């Protein structure tokens, strides 16, 4: 094996190139940063696909009905019927509906959908009611589910009192825009 010797110019030149190359790579990496901190500075690419009426009819209403149909007691002349789930599968269905409601509150607060401070407050109330229903379903607690259903009703009613757009038949439309409605389906009264 032969030993290669470097003259004094080569000894100085190689470490300098190495340091320069490392510094250049670090500089380029810093200039072209695309990691989490760069990505969070820009608005996420939200794209609303369905309008508010469709969001209510296709996402919120079905999930809310699962909660309301699973809480409380029906009393008739023939007797009473407890609505709370009696199986793990039934409670899982309630859990899934509660999760949908909870996240639907966030959908309603997306840029371009929120119609003001009251709207945001109602959407946050929806999320809070959904969280109560999630906890009730996880605990399989029919009383807590009844309370969550009541809270959900109060939030929905308060929002509808302010923002509900009625068509000629008095029902909320699914696909058509009312003449007093903006692009997102909010009332412009």
GUKOLLO-630251 format. One record per residue: residue in one letter; x negated, y negated, z negated of N, C-alpha, C in turn. Coordinates in steps of 0.1 Angstrom, whole numbers. Layout:
N
rest	n.x	n.y	n.z	ca.x	ca.y	ca.z	c.x	c.y	c.z
A	X	Y	Z	X	Y	Z	X	Y	Z;
...
This chain:
189
rest	n.x	n.y	n.z	ca.x	ca.y	ca.z	c.x	c.y	c.z
X	-8	12	0	0	0	0	-9	-12	0;
X	-6	-21	9	-14	-33	9	-7	-45	2;
X	-15	-52	-4	-9	-64	-11	-10	-76	-2;
X	1	-83	-1	1	-94	8	-1	-107	-1;
X	-10	-115	3	-12	-127	-5	-7	-139	3;
X	-2	-148	-4	4	-160	2	-6	-172	0;
X	-7	-180	10	-16	-192	7	-8	-202	-1;
X	-13	-212	-6	-7	-222	-15	5	-229	-8;
X	5	-231	5	16	-237	12	28	-228	12;
X	26	-215	15	37	-206	15	43	-204	1;
X	35	-204	-9	40	-203	-23	49	-214	-27;
X	46	-226	-22	54	-238	-25	66	-238	-16;
X	65	-235	-4	75	-236	6	87	-226	3;
X	84	-214	0	95	-204	-3	104	-208	-14;
X	99	-212	-26	108	-215	-37	116	-228	-33;
X	110	-237	-26	118	-249	-22	129	-246	-13;
X	127	-237	-3	138	-234	6	149	-226	-2;
X	145	-218	-11	155	-211	-19	163	-220	-27;
X	157	-230	-34	164	-240	-42	173	-248	-33;
X	168	-252	-21	176	-260	-12	188	-252	-7;
X	186	-240	-4	197	-231	1	208	-230	-10;
X	204	-227	-22	213	-225	-33	221	-238	-35;
X	214	-250	-35	221	-263	-37	231	-266	-26;
X	227	-262	-13	235	-265	-2	248	-256	-3;
X	246	-243	-7	258	-234	-8	267	-239	-19;
X	262	-244	-30	270	-249	-41	278	-262	-37;
X	271	-270	-29	278	-282	-24	289	-279	-14;
X	286	-270	-5	297	-266	4	308	-259	-3;
X	306	-251	-13	316	-245	-20	325	-255	-27;
X	319	-265	-33	326	-275	-40	335	-284	-31;
X	329	-287	-19	337	-295	-9	349	-287	-3;
X	347	-275	-1	358	-267	5	366	-259	-5;
X	368	-264	-17	375	-257	-28	390	-255	-24;
X	394	-242	-24	408	-240	-21	414	-231	-32;
X	408	-231	-44	413	-222	-55	425	-228	-61;
X	429	-223	-73	441	-227	-80	442	-242	-82;
X	431	-249	-86	432	-263	-89	435	-271	-77;
X	429	-267	-65	433	-275	-53	447	-272	-48;
X	452	-260	-50	465	-256	-46	476	-263	-54;
X	473	-265	-67	483	-271	-76	485	-286	-74;
X	476	-292	-67	477	-306	-65	487	-310	-54;
X	490	-301	-45	500	-303	-35	514	-297	-39;
X	524	-303	-33	538	-297	-36	539	-283	-30;
X	545	-274	-38	547	-261	-32	556	-262	-20;
X	555	-253	-11	563	-253	1	577	-248	-1;
X	586	-255	-8	599	-251	-11	607	-252	2;
X	616	-243	4	625	-244	16	638	-238	12;
X	648	-247	10	662	-242	7	668	-236	19;
X	673	-224	18	679	-217	29	694	-218	29;
X	700	-218	17	714	-218	16	718	-231	9;
X	730	-236	11	734	-249	4	739	-245	-10;
X	743	-256	-17	748	-254	-31	760	-246	-32;
X	770	-248	-22	782	-239	-23	778	-224	-21;
X	769	-221	-12	766	-207	-10	758	-202	-22;
X	749	-211	-28	742	-207	-40	752	-203	-51;
X	762	-211	-53	772	-208	-63	780	-195	-60;
X	785	-194	-47	793	-183	-43	786	-170	-42;
X	773	-170	-38	766	-158	-35	756	-154	-46;
X	752	-163	-55	743	-160	-65	749	-162	-79;
X	753	-174	-82	758	-177	-96	771	-170	-99;
X	781	-172	-91	794	-166	-94	794	-151	-97;
X	788	-143	-88	788	-129	-91	781	-125	-104;
X	770	-132	-106	762	-129	-119	770	-133	-131;
X	777	-145	-130	785	-150	-142	797	-140	-144;
X	803	-135	-134	814	-126	-135	810	-113	-142;
X	798	-109	-140	793	-97	-147	792	-100	-162;
X	787	-111	-166	786	-115	-180	800	-116	-186;
X	809	-124	-179	822	-126	-185	831	-113	-185;
X	829	-104	-175	836	-92	-175	831	-81	-185;
X	820	-85	-191	813	-75	-201	814	-80	-215;
X	821	-91	-218	821	-97	-231	835	-99	-236;
X	838	-96	-248	851	-98	-254	860	-87	-254;
X	873	-90	-257	884	-80	-258	896	-84	-250;
X	902	-75	-244	915	-78	-237	926	-72	-246;
X	936	-80	-250	947	-75	-258	960	-76	-250;
X	966	-65	-249	979	-64	-241	989	-57	-250;
X	1001	-56	-245	1012	-48	-252	1008	-33	-253;
X	1000	-29	-244	996	-14	-244	984	-12	-254;
X	978	-22	-259	967	-21	-268	955	-30	-265;
X	944	-27	-270	932	-36	-267	921	-28	-260;
X	913	-36	-252	902	-29	-245	890	-38	-247;
X	879	-31	-253	867	-38	-255	859	-38	-241;
X	854	-50	-238	847	-51	-225	832	-48	-225;
X	826	-48	-237	812	-46	-238	808	-33	-232;
X	796	-33	-225	791	-20	-220	789	-9	-230;
X	791	3	-226	790	14	-236	779	23	-232;
X	772	20	-221	761	28	-216	748	20	-214;
X	737	26	-213	724	19	-210	725	13	-196;
X	732	20	-187	733	15	-173	742	2	-173;
X	752	2	-181	761	-10	-182	753	-22	-187;
X	745	-19	-198	737	-30	-203	726	-35	-194;
X	721	-26	-186	711	-29	-176	717	-39	-165;
X	730	-36	-161	737	-44	-152	739	-58	-157;
X	742	-59	-170	743	-72	-177	730	-79	-177;
X	719	-72	-180	706	-78	-181	702	-83	-167;
X	705	-76	-156	701	-81	-143	709	-94	-140;
X	722	-94	-143	730	-106	-140	725	-118	-149;
X	721	-115	-161	716	-126	-170	703	-131	-164;
X	694	-123	-159	682	-127	-153	685	-136	-141;
X	694	-132	-133	698	-140	-121	703	-154	-125;
X	711	-154	-135	716	-167	-140	705	-176	-145;
X	696	-170	-152	685	-177	-158	677	-184	-148;
X	673	-176	-138	665	-181	-127	673	-190	-117;
X	686	-188	-116	694	-197	-108	694	-212	-113;
X	692	-213	-126	691	-227	-132	678	-233	-126;
X	668	-226	-124	656	-231	-118	658	-235	-103;
X	666	-226	-96	669	-229	-82	676	-242	-81;
X	685	-245	-90	693	-257	-90	684	-270	-93;
X	673	-268	-98	664	-279	-101	653	-281	-91;
X	653	-273	-80	643	-274	-70	644	-288	-63;
X	632	-293	-59	632	-306	-51	642	-305	-40;
X	650	-316	-39	660	-316	-28	674	-311	-32;
X	675	-304	-44	687	-299	-48	693	-307	-60;
X	684	-311	-69	688	-318	-81	695	-331	-77;
X	707	-334	-84	715	-346	-80	714	-356	-92;
X	704	-356	-100	703	-365	-110	700	-359	-124;
X	699	-367	-134	696	-363	-148	707	-353	-153;
X	720	-356	-151	730	-347	-156	729	-334	-149;
X	727	-334	-136	725	-321	-129	714	-313	-135;
X	703	-319	-138	691	-312	-144	695	-307	-158;
X	702	-315	-165	707	-310	-179	716	-298	-178;
X	725	-298	-168	734	-286	-166	726	-274	-162;
X	716	-276	-153	708	-265	-148	700	-259	-159;
X	694	-268	-168	687	-263	-180	696	-256	-189;
X	709	-260	-191	718	-253	-199	722	-240	-193;
X	722	-238	-180	725	-226	-174	713	-216	-177;
X	701	-221	-176	689	-213	-179	690	-208	-194;
X	693	-217	-203	694	-214	-217	705	-204	-220;
X	716	-205	-214	727	-195	-215	723	-182	-210;
X	716	-182	-199	711	-170	-193	701	-163	-202;
X	693	-170	-208	683	-165	-218	690	-158	-230;
X	701	-164	-234	708	-158	-245	715	-145	-241;
X	719	-145	-228	725	-132	-223	715	-122	-221;
X	703	-126	-217	692	-116	-216	689	-109	-229;
X	688	-118	-239	685	-113	-253	696	-104	-258;
X	709	-108	-255	720	-99	-259	720	-86	-252;
X	717	-86	-239	716	-73	-232	705	-64	-237;
X	693	-70	-239	682	-63	-244	685	-56	-258;
X	692	-64	-266	696	-59	-280	709	-51	-279;
X	715	-50	-268	729	-44	-267	738	-49	-277;
X	739	-62	-279	746	-69	-289	759	-75	-283;
X	770	-69	-284	782	-74	-278	787	-87	-283;
X	785	-90	-296	788	-103	-302	780	-114	-296;
X	767	-112	-295	758	-122	-289	761	-124	-274;
X	765	-113	-267	768	-115	-253	781	-123	-252;
X	791	-121	-261	803	-130	-261	799	-144	-263;
X	790	-147	-272	786	-161	-275	779	-166	-262;
X	770	-158	-256	763	-163	-244	773	-166	-233;
X	783	-157	-231	793	-159	-221	801	-172	-224;
X	804	-175	-236	810	-188	-240	802	-200	-236;
X	789	-199	-240	780	-210	-236	778	-212	-221;
X	778	-201	-214	777	-201	-200	790	-208	-194;
X	801	-205	-199	814	-211	-195	814	-226	-197;
X	809	-230	-209	808	-245	-212	799	-252	-203;
X	788	-247	-200	778	-253	-190	785	-254	-176;
X	790	-243	-172	796	-243	-158	808	-253	-158;
X	816	-253	-168	828	-262	-168	823	-277	-168;
X	813	-280	-176	808	-294	-176	803	-298	-163;
X	795	-290	-157	789	-293	-144	800	-294	-133;
X	810	-285	-133	821	-285	-123	829	-297	-125;
X	832	-302	-137	839	-314	-140	833	-326	-133;
X	820	-326	-132	813	-337	-126	810	-335	-111;
X	807	-323	-107	802	-321	-93	811	-313	-84;
X	821	-306	-89	829	-297	-81	835	-305	-69;
X	834	-300	-57	841	-306	-46	852	-297	-42;
X	864	-302	-42	876	-294	-39	880	-297	-24;
X	883	-286	-17	889	-287	-4	904	-289	-5;
X	911	-288	5	925	-291	5	933	-280	-4;
X	928	-268	-4	934	-258	-12	930	-258	-27;
X	921	-267	-31	917	-268	-45	905	-259	-48;
X	900	-251	-38	889	-242	-41	876	-248	-36;
X	866	-244	-42	852	-248	-37	850	-240	-24;
X	846	-247	-14	843	-241	-1	829	-234	-1;
X	828	-223	7	815	-216	8	806	-221	18;
X	811	-225	30	802	-228	41	803	-242	46;
X	815	-248	45	817	-261	51	814	-272	41;
X	809	-284	47	807	-295	39	819	-304	38;
X	821	-310	26	832	-319	24	828	-333	29;
X	837	-341	33	833	-354	38	827	-363	28;
X	828	-360	15	822	-368	4	810	-361	-1;
X	804	-353	7	793	-344	2	780	-348	10;
X	769	-348	2	756	-350	9	751	-337	15;
X	739	-337	20	733	-325	27	732	-313	18;
X	730	-315	5	728	-304	-4	741	-299	-10;
X	752	-306	-7	765	-301	-12	769	-307	-25;
X	763	-318	-29	767	-325	-41	777	-336	-38;
X	786	-338	-47	796	-348	-45	789	-362	-45;
X	794	-371	-37	789	-384	-37	799	-395	-41;
X	807	-391	-50	818	-400	-55	812	-412	-61;
